[in-house]
Amino acid sequence: MKSFFTLFCCLSILTLASCGGWTEERKKTITDKCDADLYDCNCFLQKTMETFPEPDQYNTTLENEGANQQKVDTYWKSLEGCMK
């Protein structure tokens, strides 16, 4: 029974770890939003991931800019370093 519980815990942790984070698909979504005429898109992606360690933070913050204005302003300020 103890080994079953250990195996269950390990599988649960692996499943949770693989669900979140910046997957290649999520990175591509951000890169697709980048205006390549204005920004170095690799830098744009990097700054986005630095500002929002979890993709859900990016979505939640930008969906409700009014309540998160300081965080949004800091994000856009960080992107200035990525401008061409």
C-alpha angles and dihedrals in degrees: 000000000000093000091048090053091048092049091048092051093049093049091047092052092047091049093050093046093051094050100062138045134060104321121186089256092054091046089052090052090056093044089051089054091053117104100226091197090063106027142041094241095209089056090045090055093045093051091047092053091046093050094043110033089185122046091224089062089057092052096043095046097047094041089059103035094157094062092040101039096135093051091046092049091049090050094051090045090055090052091060087079088061096055118117 
